[in-house]
């Protein structure tokens, strides 16, 4: 069951439209995204790199820049410690590239996901001491490294933390006291006393702000700073931060640069993944480039991805790109296997009748537990935790729905868990295997989720009549790109469209082409969802005979309500408007 909900925000759409010289539909889409002041609309639609905020306002940033610059002059040994995901790899890459450009004696380390786990750890610090490292700079990690930074201080190694994760806190008498490492500098815009205007940067975004000021201090041309935005854009998209404010500027400008990149490694990866001659957009970053970079850190070593970005050798880059692509294919196969196994266990044990799913898969790679949890969550629209065998006990990841604060619910089970952490929508945990059943039972006993909470809710921006759909509207809607978190692709509802014809296309029968009419106009629609379910829905409601009439394009009695997005379909030099359908239902 789905609940379709149209956003109904009252505003003077006509006035906004006239004042900002935009279509009323676009005005409504902007208001739905919380953008309604003329000056904010103009900034949103006319992205300008000069609107990036002043990096020097970030707490401790200038202190860190000046200290690093001193170390560069003294030829001190600088170690960058990153993370194994896309954001961590890109952060490490741009810091290493920038420090090297300034003449630094820099090296990098990305922890092994399985052997070392997330972030800077004591063994990294002790090895840094043995290697006579003078200063460590973290990126995309470090904000919670209280003990690790303390050890570094004791060993005489300076530490600069650059991170974007939430600031850790302890509860005292019902109040939160925020705790940060005792580092030389802690650069994180989420600190309460940080005056930086935008709090939503990813790790690479924070590292970029540091580089901006370092390059200024070293009189390096601004163009070289801006050139790094193509990499920051990859991290920003893949870390799924809000695509508003500075992140929108970073991604918009970054996409321009990416489509003309001269990075040998990125070009090799584009060729290897089959997107060399295609426009790089948010989709290709999020579903092609990002997963290939991520697969390196999931299944082997993340430094393969970093080496690819740093590569100056075409043959070496091709070899690394091939390796990453193969790893990603392996990850996809392992994920499919894991998802199929999870569904089988869930349905055999009727776990889909629970409000919270906890499934134990003893033989999956722990790095894909989160991906599997996400797929299961999508299938059942229930909070899902996937656990797998670890060195000691079990480890796992959870993915939630908006109505369920997973981290808060885990707090109610902390006596059953080992380590755990996370936020409302995702979490990670370790647990003794013998506690898994009790953990599942407890989560389901204490939850306040209702049937309404777990119903799929589909947000619709607005209803749109067919006679409003044209090339001009589609081009105006495109001004809202790039789409992402906090700026989703617009959704339009259309009611009671007559289904004139349906065709199932593709060798795997995975594309549905529809011909639809409102009685006056006819338009084509395309649907990439569950085709078998579509067939069953029509047959169940109207019977096999009527379904066959739909397939043959004969007169029938089928009317659909749809949620869609209009786009221009270009094929063999011909252009036409079509509707990309995300959801459908039989009209009442």
C-alpha positions as CSV (number, residue, x, y, z in Angstrom):
1,X,0.0,0.0,0.0
2,X,1.1,3.5,-0.8
3,X,-0.1,6.8,0.5
4,X,0.2,9.6,-2.1
5,X,0.6,13.1,-0.6
6,X,0.6,16.3,-2.5
7,X,2.5,19.2,-0.9
8,X,0.1,22.0,-0.2
9,X,2.2,25.1,0.8
10,X,0.3,28.3,0.5
11,X,2.2,31.1,-1.3
12,X,1.9,33.8,-3.9
13,X,3.2,31.7,-6.8
14,X,2.0,34.2,-9.4
15,X,3.8,37.0,-7.7
16,X,7.0,35.0,-7.3
17,X,6.8,33.9,-10.9
18,X,6.5,37.5,-12.2
19,X,9.1,38.9,-9.8
20,X,11.7,36.3,-10.7
21,X,10.7,35.8,-14.3
22,X,10.1,32.1,-13.9
23,X,7.2,29.7,-14.7
24,X,4.6,29.4,-11.9
25,X,5.3,25.6,-11.8
26,X,9.0,26.3,-11.0
27,X,7.9,28.9,-8.4
28,X,5.9,26.2,-6.7
29,X,8.7,23.7,-6.8
30,X,11.1,26.2,-5.2
31,X,8.6,27.1,-2.4
32,X,8.2,23.3,-1.8
33,X,12.0,23.2,-1.2
34,X,11.8,26.1,1.2
35,X,13.1,28.7,-1.3
36,X,10.7,31.6,-1.6
37,X,12.5,34.9,-1.1
38,X,13.4,36.6,-4.4
39,X,17.1,37.0,-3.5
40,X,17.3,33.3,-2.5
41,X,15.6,32.2,-5.7
42,X,18.0,34.2,-7.8
43,X,21.0,32.7,-5.9
44,X,19.6,29.2,-6.3
45,X,18.9,29.4,-10.0
46,X,22.0,31.4,-10.9
47,X,24.8,29.5,-9.2
48,X,27.9,31.7,-8.8
49,X,31.2,30.5,-7.4
50,X,31.7,33.9,-5.8
51,X,28.9,32.9,-3.4
52,X,31.1,30.3,-1.7
53,X,31.5,31.4,2.0
54,X,34.7,32.8,3.4
55,X,36.8,29.8,4.5
56,X,38.7,31.9,7.2
57,X,35.5,32.1,9.3
58,X,35.7,28.4,10.1
59,X,36.9,27.8,13.6
60,X,40.6,26.9,13.9
61,X,41.1,26.9,10.1
62,X,43.6,29.8,9.9
63,X,45.5,28.5,12.9
64,X,45.8,25.1,11.1
65,X,46.8,26.7,7.8
66,X,49.6,28.8,9.4
67,X,50.9,25.8,11.3
68,X,50.9,23.5,8.3
69,X,52.7,26.2,6.3
70,X,55.4,26.4,9.0
71,X,55.8,22.6,8.7
72,X,56.1,22.9,4.9
73,X,58.9,25.5,5.2
74,X,60.7,23.3,7.7
75,X,60.3,20.2,5.5
76,X,58.5,18.4,8.4
77,X,57.0,15.0,7.7
78,X,53.2,15.4,7.3
79,X,50.8,12.4,7.4
80,X,47.3,12.5,6.0
81,X,44.9,10.0,7.6
82,X,41.7,9.5,5.6
83,X,38.8,7.1,5.4
84,X,37.9,4.2,3.1
85,X,34.7,5.6,1.6
86,X,34.4,8.0,-1.4
87,X,34.4,11.1,0.8
88,X,37.5,9.9,2.7
89,X,39.4,8.9,-0.5
90,X,38.6,12.2,-2.2
91,X,39.5,14.2,1.0
92,X,42.9,12.4,1.2
93,X,43.5,13.0,-2.5
94,X,42.8,16.7,-2.6
95,X,44.8,17.3,0.6
96,X,47.8,15.3,-0.7
97,X,47.6,17.0,-4.1
98,X,47.4,20.5,-2.4
99,X,50.2,19.8,0.2
100,X,52.4,18.5,-2.6
101,X,51.7,21.5,-4.7
102,X,52.9,23.7,-1.8
103,X,56.1,21.7,-1.6
104,X,55.2,19.6,1.5
105,X,56.9,16.4,2.5
106,X,53.5,14.6,2.8
107,X,52.3,11.0,2.8
108,X,48.9,9.4,3.4
109,X,47.3,6.4,5.1
110,X,43.8,5.1,4.6
111,X,42.8,2.5,7.2
112,X,41.9,-1.1,6.2
113,X,38.1,-1.4,6.7
114,X,38.3,-4.9,8.1
115,X,41.6,-5.0,9.9
116,X,41.7,-1.4,11.2
117,X,38.2,-0.1,11.1
118,X,37.1,3.5,10.8
119,X,39.3,6.5,11.4
120,X,42.6,7.2,13.0
121,X,43.7,4.6,15.6
122,X,46.5,4.0,18.1
123,X,48.5,1.7,15.8
124,X,48.5,4.4,13.0
125,X,49.8,6.9,15.6
126,X,52.5,4.6,17.0
127,X,53.6,3.8,13.4
128,X,53.7,7.6,12.7
129,X,55.9,8.0,15.7
130,X,58.3,5.2,14.5
131,X,58.3,7.0,11.0
132,X,59.2,10.3,12.7
133,X,56.0,12.0,11.5
134,X,55.8,15.6,12.9
135,X,52.2,16.3,12.2
136,X,49.0,14.3,11.3
137,X,46.1,15.9,9.5
138,X,42.9,13.8,9.5
139,X,40.1,14.2,6.9
140,X,36.6,12.8,7.0
141,X,37.4,11.4,10.5
142,X,38.9,12.4,13.8
143,X,36.2,14.4,15.6
144,X,35.6,11.5,18.0
145,X,39.3,10.5,18.3
146,X,39.7,11.8,21.9
147,X,42.1,9.0,23.1
148,X,44.0,8.8,19.8
149,X,44.8,12.5,19.8
150,X,45.8,12.3,23.4
151,X,48.3,9.5,22.6
152,X,49.7,11.6,19.7
153,X,50.2,14.5,22.0
154,X,52.0,12.3,24.5
155,X,54.3,11.1,21.7
156,X,55.0,14.7,20.5
157,X,53.0,14.5,17.3
158,X,50.8,17.4,16.5
159,X,47.3,16.7,15.1
160,X,45.0,18.8,13.0
161,X,41.5,17.3,12.7
162,X,39.3,18.1,9.6
163,X,36.0,16.4,9.8
164,X,32.2,17.0,9.2
165,X,30.6,14.4,11.4
166,X,28.4,15.3,14.3
167,X,30.3,16.4,17.4
168,X,30.3,13.7,20.2
169,X,28.7,14.6,23.5
170,X,28.1,13.2,27.0
171,X,24.9,13.6,28.9
172,X,25.3,15.3,32.3
173,X,22.3,16.0,34.4
174,X,20.1,15.9,31.4
175,X,22.3,18.3,29.4
176,X,24.6,17.6,26.6
177,X,28.3,18.5,26.9
178,X,30.1,18.4,23.6
179,X,33.5,16.8,23.6
180,X,36.3,17.4,20.9
181,X,39.8,16.1,20.7
182,X,42.6,18.1,22.3
183,X,44.2,18.7,18.9
184,X,46.3,21.6,17.7
185,X,43.2,22.6,15.6
186,X,39.8,21.1,15.1
187,X,38.2,22.2,11.8
188,X,34.5,21.1,11.7
189,X,31.7,23.6,10.9
190,X,29.3,21.7,13.2
191,X,31.0,22.9,16.3
192,X,28.7,25.1,18.3
193,X,31.2,28.0,18.5
194,X,32.1,27.9,14.8
195,X,30.9,31.0,13.0
196,X,31.0,29.4,9.5
197,X,27.6,30.0,7.8
198,X,27.1,26.6,6.3
199,X,27.2,23.4,8.4
200,X,26.4,20.9,5.7
201,X,29.7,20.3,4.0
202,X,31.0,16.8,3.5
203,X,34.6,15.8,4.6
204,X,36.1,16.8,1.2
205,X,34.2,20.1,1.4
206,X,35.9,20.9,4.8
207,X,39.3,19.8,3.4
208,X,38.7,22.1,0.4
209,X,38.1,25.1,2.6
210,X,41.4,24.4,4.3
211,X,43.1,24.2,0.9
212,X,41.5,27.5,-0.2
213,X,43.4,29.4,2.5
214,X,46.6,27.4,2.2
215,X,46.7,28.2,-1.6
216,X,46.0,31.9,-0.9
217,X,48.9,32.0,1.6
218,X,51.2,30.5,-1.0
219,X,50.0,32.8,-3.8
220,X,48.7,29.9,-5.9
221,X,46.3,30.9,-8.7
222,X,42.6,30.7,-7.8
223,X,42.0,28.6,-10.9
224,X,44.0,25.8,-9.3
225,X,41.8,25.9,-6.2
226,X,38.6,25.9,-8.3
227,X,39.9,22.9,-10.4
228,X,39.7,20.8,-7.2
229,X,35.9,21.3,-7.1
230,X,35.4,18.5,-9.6
231,X,36.7,16.0,-7.0
232,X,34.8,17.7,-4.1
233,X,31.6,17.3,-6.2
234,X,32.1,13.5,-6.4
235,X,32.4,13.3,-2.6
236,X,29.5,15.7,-2.0
237,X,27.2,13.6,-4.2
238,X,28.4,10.2,-2.8
239,X,28.2,11.3,0.8
240,X,24.5,12.2,0.3
241,X,24.7,15.6,2.0
242,X,22.1,18.3,1.3
243,X,22.5,19.8,-2.2
244,X,21.8,23.3,-1.0
245,X,23.8,26.4,-0.3
246,X,27.6,25.8,-0.9
247,X,27.1,22.1,-1.8
248,X,24.9,23.2,-4.7
249,X,27.6,25.5,-6.0
250,X,30.3,22.8,-5.5
251,X,28.3,20.2,-7.4
252,X,27.1,22.5,-10.2
253,X,30.7,23.9,-10.9
254,X,32.2,20.5,-10.2
255,X,30.1,18.8,-12.9
256,X,31.2,21.4,-15.4
257,X,34.8,20.6,-14.6
258,X,34.3,16.9,-14.5
259,X,32.9,16.9,-18.0
260,X,36.2,18.4,-19.2
261,X,38.5,16.7,-16.8
262,X,42.1,16.0,-17.6
263,X,42.6,13.6,-14.7
264,X,44.1,10.5,-16.2
265,X,42.6,8.2,-13.6
266,X,39.1,9.6,-13.8
267,X,39.2,9.4,-17.6
268,X,40.3,5.8,-17.4
269,X,37.5,4.9,-14.9
270,X,34.9,6.6,-17.2
271,X,36.2,4.5,-20.1
272,X,36.2,1.3,-18.1
273,X,32.7,1.8,-16.8
274,X,31.3,2.8,-20.2
275,X,30.5,6.4,-19.6
276,X,33.4,8.0,-21.5
277,X,31.1,9.6,-24.1
278,X,28.2,10.3,-21.8
279,X,27.5,13.5,-19.8
280,X,28.7,13.1,-16.2
281,X,25.8,14.1,-13.9
282,X,24.7,13.3,-10.4
283,X,23.4,9.9,-11.5
284,X,26.7,8.8,-13.1
285,X,28.6,10.0,-10.0
286,X,26.2,8.3,-7.6
287,X,25.6,5.1,-9.4
288,X,28.8,4.5,-11.6
289,X,31.9,6.4,-10.5
290,X,31.1,6.5,-6.7
291,X,30.4,2.8,-6.3
292,X,33.6,1.9,-8.3
293,X,35.7,4.1,-6.0
294,X,33.8,2.7,-2.9
295,X,34.3,-0.9,-4.0
296,X,38.0,-0.6,-3.5
297,X,37.6,0.3,0.2
298,X,34.8,-2.3,0.7
299,X,36.4,-5.4,-0.7
300,X,40.2,-4.6,-0.7
301,X,42.2,-1.5,0.0
302,X,40.9,2.0,-0.5
303,X,44.4,3.2,-1.6
304,X,43.8,1.6,-5.0
305,X,41.2,4.3,-5.6
306,X,43.5,7.0,-4.3
307,X,46.3,5.8,-6.5
308,X,44.0,5.9,-9.5
309,X,43.2,9.6,-8.8
310,X,46.9,10.4,-8.4
311,X,48.0,8.4,-11.4
312,X,50.1,10.1,-14.2
313,X,50.6,6.9,-16.1
314,X,47.9,6.1,-18.7
315,X,48.6,2.3,-18.6
316,X,48.8,2.2,-14.8
317,X,45.5,4.2,-14.6
318,X,43.8,1.7,-17.0
319,X,45.0,-1.2,-14.9
320,X,43.7,0.4,-11.7
321,X,40.4,1.4,-13.3
322,X,39.9,-2.1,-14.5
323,X,40.6,-3.4,-11.0
324,X,38.0,-1.0,-9.4
325,X,35.4,-1.9,-12.0
326,X,35.9,-5.6,-11.4
327,X,35.7,-5.1,-7.7
328,X,32.4,-3.2,-8.1
329,X,31.0,-6.0,-10.3
330,X,32.0,-8.4,-7.5
331,X,30.4,-6.2,-4.9
332,X,27.2,-6.1,-7.0
333,X,27.1,-9.9,-7.3
334,X,27.8,-10.3,-3.5
335,X,25.0,-7.8,-2.8
336,X,22.5,-9.5,-5.0
337,X,23.4,-12.9,-3.3
338,X,23.0,-11.3,0.1
339,X,19.7,-9.6,-0.7
340,X,18.2,-12.8,-2.1
341,X,19.4,-14.8,1.0
342,X,18.0,-12.2,3.4
343,X,14.6,-12.1,1.6
344,X,14.4,-15.9,1.8
345,X,15.2,-15.9,5.6
346,X,12.8,-13.0,6.2
347,X,9.9,-14.6,4.4
348,X,10.5,-18.1,5.7
349,X,10.3,-16.7,9.3
350,X,7.6,-14.2,8.5
351,X,9.9,-11.4,9.7
352,X,8.1,-9.0,7.3
353,X,5.2,-9.0,9.8
354,X,7.5,-7.4,12.4
355,X,7.8,-3.6,12.7
356,X,11.7,-3.9,12.7
357,X,13.6,-6.5,10.7
358,X,16.8,-8.0,12.2
359,X,18.3,-10.6,9.9
360,X,21.6,-12.6,10.5
361,X,23.5,-13.6,7.4
362,X,26.6,-15.4,8.7
363,X,28.6,-15.5,5.5
364,X,28.3,-12.1,3.8
365,X,31.2,-9.6,3.6
366,X,30.7,-7.2,6.4
367,X,31.3,-4.2,4.2
368,X,28.0,-4.8,2.2
369,X,25.7,-5.3,5.2
370,X,24.6,-1.7,5.0
371,X,23.8,-1.9,1.3
372,X,21.8,-5.1,1.9
373,X,20.0,-3.4,4.8
374,X,19.1,-0.5,2.5
375,X,17.7,-2.8,-0.2
376,X,15.6,-4.7,2.4
377,X,14.4,-1.5,3.9
378,X,13.3,-0.3,0.4
379,X,11.4,-3.6,-0.3
380,X,9.4,-3.7,3.0
381,X,9.6,-0.1,4.1
382,X,10.6,-1.3,7.5
383,X,13.7,-0.4,9.6
384,X,16.2,-3.1,8.8
385,X,19.4,-4.3,10.5
386,X,21.6,-6.9,8.7
387,X,24.1,-8.7,10.9
388,X,27.0,-10.9,9.8
389,X,29.7,-13.0,11.5
390,X,32.8,-11.0,12.7
391,X,36.1,-11.9,14.4
392,X,34.2,-11.8,17.7
393,X,30.4,-12.2,17.6
394,X,28.5,-10.4,14.9
395,X,28.7,-7.0,13.3
396,X,26.1,-5.2,11.3
397,X,24.5,-2.1,9.8
398,X,21.0,-0.7,10.0
399,X,19.0,1.5,7.6
400,X,15.8,3.2,8.8
401,X,12.7,5.0,7.7
402,X,11.9,8.7,8.5
403,X,9.5,7.7,11.3
404,X,12.0,5.6,13.2
405,X,15.1,7.1,15.0
406,X,17.3,4.0,14.8
407,X,20.1,5.4,17.1
408,X,17.6,6.3,19.9
409,X,16.0,2.8,19.6
410,X,19.4,1.1,19.8
411,X,20.0,3.0,23.1
412,X,17.1,1.0,24.5
413,X,19.1,-2.2,23.7
414,X,22.6,-1.1,24.7
415,X,22.8,-3.9,27.3
416,X,22.6,-6.4,24.5
417,X,25.1,-4.7,22.2
418,X,28.9,-4.4,22.1
419,X,29.8,-1.1,20.4
420,X,27.2,0.9,18.4
421,X,26.8,4.3,16.9
422,X,24.9,6.2,14.2
423,X,22.1,8.6,13.7
424,X,18.4,8.5,13.1
425,X,18.5,7.0,9.6
426,X,21.5,4.6,9.8
427,X,23.6,2.8,12.4
428,X,26.4,0.3,12.9
429,X,26.8,-2.1,15.7
430,X,28.6,-5.2,17.1
431,X,26.7,-7.9,19.2
432,X,27.3,-11.3,20.7
433,X,25.6,-13.9,18.4
434,X,23.7,-15.3,21.3
435,X,22.0,-11.9,21.9
436,X,20.6,-11.6,18.3
437,X,17.1,-13.1,19.0
438,X,16.7,-11.1,22.2
439,X,17.8,-7.9,20.3
440,X,15.2,-8.5,17.6
441,X,12.5,-9.2,20.2
442,X,13.4,-6.1,22.2
443,X,13.4,-3.7,19.2
444,X,9.9,-5.0,18.3
445,X,8.6,-4.9,21.8
446,X,9.6,-1.3,22.6
447,X,8.8,0.2,19.2
448,X,6.0,2.7,18.9
449,X,5.7,2.3,15.1
450,X,2.2,2.1,13.8
451,X,0.7,0.7,10.6
452,X,0.5,4.2,9.2
453,X,4.1,4.9,10.0
454,X,5.3,1.9,7.9
455,X,3.0,2.7,5.0
456,X,5.0,3.9,1.9
457,X,4.5,7.6,1.6
458,X,5.0,9.2,-1.8
459,X,5.5,13.0,-1.9
460,X,4.1,14.8,-4.9
461,X,5.1,18.3,-5.6
462,X,1.9,19.2,-7.4
463,X,-0.7,18.1,-9.9
464,X,0.1,18.9,-13.5
465,X,-2.4,18.9,-16.4
466,X,-1.1,17.4,-19.7
467,X,-1.7,20.7,-21.5
468,X,1.0,22.4,-19.3
469,X,3.7,19.9,-20.3
470,X,5.9,21.3,-23.1
471,X,9.6,22.0,-24.0
472,X,9.7,25.4,-22.3
473,X,8.4,24.0,-19.0
474,X,10.9,21.1,-19.1
475,X,13.8,23.5,-19.8
476,X,12.7,25.8,-16.9
477,X,12.4,22.8,-14.5
478,X,16.0,21.9,-15.5
479,X,17.2,25.1,-13.8
480,X,16.6,23.3,-10.5
481,X,19.4,20.7,-11.3
482,X,21.5,19.2,-9.9
483,X,19.0,17.1,-7.9
484,X,19.8,15.3,-4.7
485,X,19.1,15.3,-0.9
486,X,17.1,18.4,0.1
487,X,16.5,19.2,-3.6
488,X,14.8,16.1,-4.9
489,X,13.8,15.6,-8.5
490,X,10.4,17.1,-8.9
491,X,7.3,14.8,-8.9
492,X,4.1,15.6,-10.6
493,X,0.7,13.9,-10.2
494,X,-1.7,13.2,-13.1
495,X,-5.2,11.7,-12.5
496,X,-7.5,9.6,-14.6
497,X,-5.4,9.2,-17.7
498,X,-6.8,6.6,-20.2
499,X,-4.3,3.8,-21.0
500,X,-4.5,3.6,-24.8
501,X,-1.7,1.1,-25.1
502,X,1.1,-0.7,-23.2
503,X,4.2,-2.3,-24.7
504,X,6.8,-4.3,-22.7
505,X,10.3,-3.8,-24.1
506,X,13.8,-5.0,-23.6
507,X,15.2,-8.5,-23.7
508,X,14.7,-8.8,-20.0
509,X,11.2,-7.3,-20.3
510,X,12.3,-4.4,-18.0
511,X,10.8,-1.4,-19.7
512,X,7.1,-0.5,-20.0
513,X,6.1,2.0,-22.7
514,X,2.6,3.5,-22.3
515,X,0.4,5.6,-24.4
516,X,-1.8,7.8,-22.2
517,X,-4.5,10.4,-22.9
518,X,-6.5,12.9,-20.8
519,X,-9.2,12.9,-23.5
520,X,-7.8,15.8,-25.4
521,X,-4.0,15.1,-25.7
522,X,-2.0,12.0,-26.1
523,X,1.5,11.5,-24.5
524,X,3.9,8.6,-24.1
525,X,5.1,7.4,-20.7
526,X,7.9,5.1,-19.7
527,X,8.2,3.0,-16.6
528,X,11.2,1.1,-15.4
529,X,9.7,-0.5,-12.2
530,X,8.3,-3.9,-11.5
531,X,6.7,-4.9,-14.9
532,X,5.3,-8.2,-13.6
533,X,3.5,-6.4,-10.8
534,X,2.0,-4.0,-13.4
535,X,0.7,-7.0,-15.4
536,X,-0.7,-8.7,-12.3
537,X,-2.4,-5.4,-11.2
538,X,-4.2,-4.9,-14.5
539,X,-5.2,-8.6,-14.8
540,X,-6.4,-8.8,-11.3
541,X,-8.6,-5.7,-11.6
542,X,-9.8,-6.0,-15.2
543,X,-9.1,-9.6,-16.3
544,X,-6.9,-11.3,-18.9
545,X,-9.1,-10.2,-21.8
546,X,-8.9,-6.5,-21.0
547,X,-5.2,-6.7,-20.3
548,X,-4.6,-8.2,-23.8
549,X,-6.7,-5.4,-25.3
550,X,-4.3,-2.9,-23.6
551,X,-1.3,-4.7,-25.1
552,X,-2.8,-4.7,-28.6
553,X,-3.8,-1.0,-28.3
554,X,-7.5,-1.8,-28.6
555,X,-10.3,0.1,-26.8
556,X,-10.3,-0.8,-23.1
557,X,-11.6,0.5,-19.7
558,X,-8.2,1.0,-17.9
559,X,-7.5,4.5,-16.4
560,X,-4.4,5.2,-14.4
561,X,-3.3,7.9,-11.9
562,X,0.5,8.4,-12.2
563,X,3.4,10.2,-10.5
564,X,5.9,11.3,-13.1
565,X,8.6,13.7,-14.3
566,X,8.4,15.2,-17.8
567,X,11.5,15.0,-20.0
568,X,12.7,15.4,-23.6
569,X,13.4,12.1,-25.3
570,X,15.9,12.4,-28.1
571,X,16.4,9.5,-30.5
572,X,17.9,9.5,-34.0
573,X,17.7,13.2,-34.2
574,X,14.0,13.3,-33.2
575,X,12.8,15.0,-30.1
576,X,9.5,14.5,-28.2
577,X,8.2,15.0,-24.7
578,X,7.6,11.9,-22.6
579,X,6.7,11.2,-19.0
580,X,9.0,9.1,-16.8
581,X,6.6,7.3,-14.5
582,X,7.8,6.5,-11.0
583,X,4.4,5.3,-9.5
584,X,1.0,4.3,-10.8
585,X,-2.3,3.1,-9.5
586,X,-5.7,2.2,-11.0
587,X,-7.9,5.3,-11.1
588,X,-11.0,5.3,-8.8
